[in-house]
Amino acid sequence: MVDLIGYIGLTINLLSMTMKDILWLRWLSIVANFIYICYGVMLGAMPFIIGCSIAVCIHIYHLSIMYSVKKKKSIIWK
């Protein structure tokens, strides 16, 4: 069962890499990293937990920038 969770995370991560839209890539990567964090907790693997937590923070940071820029552009064009 634990391995299955790891494979699900891997599949979603690989799927995210096929995305042409950066928003989809980041959102799928966040989902994959949360699954990897759960996987790391089940294995007791701190490198997994730490690395994936950092990746989630990076993706959220970049998404927040992307959404704020998009919001500013929509205000300018109105």
GROMACS elastic network, one bead per residue, 0.5 to 0.9 nm:
[ bonds ]
;  ai    aj funct       b0    kb
    1     4     6  0.50850   500
    1     5     6  0.66347   500
    1     6     6  0.89662   500
    2     5     6  0.53151   500
    2     6     6  0.66148   500
    2     7     6  0.89025   500
    2    39     6  0.67166   500
    2    42     6  0.70206   500
    2    43     6  0.79436   500
    3     6     6  0.50123   500
    3     7     6  0.62299   500
    3     8     6  0.86454   500
    3    39     6  0.80670   500
    4     7     6  0.50334   500
    4     8     6  0.61678   500
    4     9     6  0.86537   500
    5     8     6  0.50809   500
    5     9     6  0.62880   500
    5    10     6  0.86044   500
    5    35     6  0.69701   500
    5    36     6  0.78502   500
    5    38     6  0.81149   500
    5    39     6  0.62768   500
    6     9     6  0.51458   500
    6    10     6  0.61511   500
    6    11     6  0.86281   500
    6    35     6  0.73415   500
    6    36     6  0.64116   500
    6    38     6  0.87582   500
    6    39     6  0.58646   500
    6    40     6  0.87040   500
    7    11     6  0.60270   500
    7    12     6  0.85867   500
    8    11     6  0.50887   500
    8    12     6  0.62419   500
    8    13     6  0.85118   500
    8    32     6  0.78873   500
    8    35     6  0.76883   500
    8    36     6  0.88894   500
    9    12     6  0.52514   500
    9    13     6  0.60507   500
    9    14     6  0.85816   500
    9    31     6  0.78839   500
    9    33     6  0.70441   500
    9    34     6  0.81775   500
    9    35     6  0.53481   500
    9    36     6  0.57928   500
    9    39     6  0.84105   500
   10    13     6  0.50356   500
   10    14     6  0.60924   500
   10    15     6  0.84652   500
   10    32     6  0.70218   500
   10    35     6  0.88990   500
   10    36     6  0.81122   500
   11    14     6  0.51733   500
   11    15     6  0.60499   500
   11    16     6  0.85824   500
   11    32     6  0.81265   500
   12    16     6  0.61144   500
   12    17     6  0.87843   500
   12    28     6  0.65324   500
   12    29     6  0.73045   500
   12    31     6  0.75872   500
   12    32     6  0.54855   500
   13    16     6  0.51037   500
   13    17     6  0.66082   500
   13    25     6  0.87325   500
   13    28     6  0.68133   500
   13    29     6  0.56512   500
   13    30     6  0.87730   500
   13    31     6  0.82526   500
   13    32     6  0.53196   500
   13    33     6  0.77832   500
   14    17     6  0.52166   500
   14    18     6  0.69588   500
   14    29     6  0.88271   500
   15    18     6  0.54083   500
   15    19     6  0.71082   500
   15    25     6  0.83184   500
   15    28     6  0.77702   500
   15    29     6  0.88342   500
   16    19     6  0.54627   500
   16    20     6  0.89871   500
   16    24     6  0.70315   500
   16    26     6  0.74494   500
   16    27     6  0.81490   500
   16    28     6  0.53497   500
   16    29     6  0.59853   500
   16    32     6  0.85323   500
   17    20     6  0.82587   500
   17    25     6  0.63871   500
   17    28     6  0.88798   500
   17    29     6  0.83654   500
   18    25     6  0.78057   500
   19    22     6  0.69164   500
   19    23     6  0.87218   500
   19    24     6  0.64263   500
   19    25     6  0.54823   500
   20    23     6  0.88278   500
   20    24     6  0.79456   500
   20    25     6  0.75201   500
   21    24     6  0.55041   500
   21    25     6  0.63810   500
   21    26     6  0.88710   500
   22    26     6  0.61061   500
   22    27     6  0.85636   500
   23    26     6  0.52468   500
   23    27     6  0.61725   500
   23    28     6  0.85541   500
   23    63     6  0.71832   500
   23    66     6  0.83040   500
   24    27     6  0.51351   500
   24    28     6  0.59557   500
   24    29     6  0.82818   500
   25    28     6  0.53712   500
   25    29     6  0.60051   500
   25    30     6  0.86271   500
   26    29     6  0.50014   500
   26    30     6  0.61609   500
   26    31     6  0.87478   500
   26    56     6  0.89582   500
   26    59     6  0.57827   500
   26    60     6  0.79864   500
   26    62     6  0.83198   500
   26    63     6  0.72439   500
   27    30     6  0.51264   500
   27    31     6  0.64339   500
   27    32     6  0.87032   500
   27    59     6  0.77696   500
   27    60     6  0.85449   500
   27    63     6  0.83618   500
   28    31     6  0.50758   500
   28    32     6  0.61119   500
   28    33     6  0.85214   500
   29    33     6  0.59623   500
   29    34     6  0.85126   500
   29    55     6  0.84009   500
   29    56     6  0.77568   500
   29    59     6  0.76774   500
   30    33     6  0.50955   500
   30    34     6  0.61856   500
   30    35     6  0.86513   500
   30    52     6  0.87451   500
   30    55     6  0.76728   500
   30    56     6  0.53819   500
   30    57     6  0.87292   500
   30    59     6  0.66863   500
   30    60     6  0.78459   500
   31    34     6  0.52024   500
   31    35     6  0.63572   500
   31    36     6  0.86723   500
   31    56     6  0.85912   500
   32    35     6  0.51099   500
   32    36     6  0.61678   500
   32    37     6  0.86483   500
   32    52     6  0.88671   500
   33    37     6  0.60603   500
   33    38     6  0.86244   500
   33    49     6  0.89047   500
   33    51     6  0.88607   500
   33    52     6  0.52046   500
   33    53     6  0.72557   500
   33    55     6  0.71170   500
   33    56     6  0.64010   500
   34    38     6  0.63953   500
   34    39     6  0.85889   500
   34    52     6  0.72195   500
   34    53     6  0.77249   500
   34    56     6  0.75344   500
   35    38     6  0.51204   500
   35    39     6  0.61601   500
   35    40     6  0.85773   500
   36    40     6  0.59763   500
   36    41     6  0.85198   500
   36    48     6  0.68713   500
   36    49     6  0.73323   500
   36    52     6  0.66723   500
   37    41     6  0.61741   500
   37    42     6  0.86460   500
   37    48     6  0.63868   500
   37    50     6  0.80955   500
   37    51     6  0.86508   500
   37    52     6  0.60885   500
   37    53     6  0.70450   500
   38    41     6  0.50697   500
   38    42     6  0.62720   500
   38    43     6  0.86675   500
   38    49     6  0.78473   500
   39    42     6  0.51635   500
   39    43     6  0.62735   500
   39    44     6  0.84274   500
   39    45     6  0.83144   500
   39    48     6  0.80375   500
   39    49     6  0.82987   500
   40    43     6  0.50512   500
   40    44     6  0.56829   500
   40    46     6  0.66214   500
   40    47     6  0.78642   500
   40    48     6  0.51879   500
   40    49     6  0.53813   500
   41    45     6  0.63744   500
   41    46     6  0.75451   500
   41    48     6  0.82684   500
   41    49     6  0.67892   500
   42    45     6  0.78163   500
   43    46     6  0.86831   500
   44    48     6  0.87604   500
   44    49     6  0.85646   500
   45    48     6  0.55700   500
   45    49     6  0.65819   500
   45    50     6  0.88865   500
   46    50     6  0.59217   500
   46    51     6  0.82721   500
   47    50     6  0.52168   500
   47    51     6  0.57992   500
   47    52     6  0.82361   500
   48    51     6  0.53038   500
   48    52     6  0.58820   500
   48    53     6  0.82287   500
   49    52     6  0.54604   500
   49    53     6  0.59507   500
   49    54     6  0.85940   500
   50    53     6  0.51427   500
   50    54     6  0.62148   500
   50    55     6  0.86538   500
   51    54     6  0.52289   500
   51    55     6  0.62485   500
   51    56     6  0.87492   500
   52    56     6  0.61263   500
   52    57     6  0.86207   500
   53    56     6  0.51227   500
   53    57     6  0.63560   500
   53    58     6  0.87225   500
   54    57     6  0.51244   500
   54    58     6  0.62356   500
   54    59     6  0.86988   500
   55    58     6  0.50569   500
   55    59     6  0.61646   500
   55    60     6  0.85641   500
   56    59     6  0.51693   500
   56    60     6  0.60983   500
   56    61     6  0.85046   500
   57    60     6  0.51333   500
   57    61     6  0.60407   500
   57    62     6  0.86579   500
   58    61     6  0.50842   500
   58    62     6  0.62730   500
   58    63     6  0.85793   500
   59    62     6  0.52038   500
   59    63     6  0.60428   500
   59    64     6  0.85456   500
   60    63     6  0.50110   500
   60    64     6  0.60646   500
   60    65     6  0.86400   500
   61    64     6  0.52368   500
   61    65     6  0.64474   500
   61    66     6  0.87685   500
   62    65     6  0.50987   500
   62    66     6  0.61483   500
   62    67     6  0.86196   500
   63    67     6  0.60483   500
   63    68     6  0.84622   500
   64    67     6  0.51938   500
   64    68     6  0.60702   500
   64    69     6  0.85701   500
   65    68     6  0.51474   500
   65    69     6  0.61276   500
   65    70     6  0.84998   500
   66    69     6  0.52507   500
   66    70     6  0.61200   500
   66    71     6  0.85893   500
   67    71     6  0.60418   500
   67    72     6  0.85774   500
   68    71     6  0.50030   500
   68    72     6  0.61555   500
   68    73     6  0.86118   500
   69    72     6  0.50571   500
   69    73     6  0.61589   500
   69    74     6  0.86391   500
   70    73     6  0.51380   500
   70    74     6  0.62679   500
   70    75     6  0.87466   500
   71    74     6  0.51777   500
   71    75     6  0.63502   500
   71    76     6  0.87902   500
   72    75     6  0.51257   500
   72    76     6  0.62909   500
   72    77     6  0.88161   500
   73    76     6  0.50819   500
   73    77     6  0.62822   500
   73    78     6  0.88265   500
   74    77     6  0.52787   500
   74    78     6  0.64102   500
   75    78     6  0.54799   500
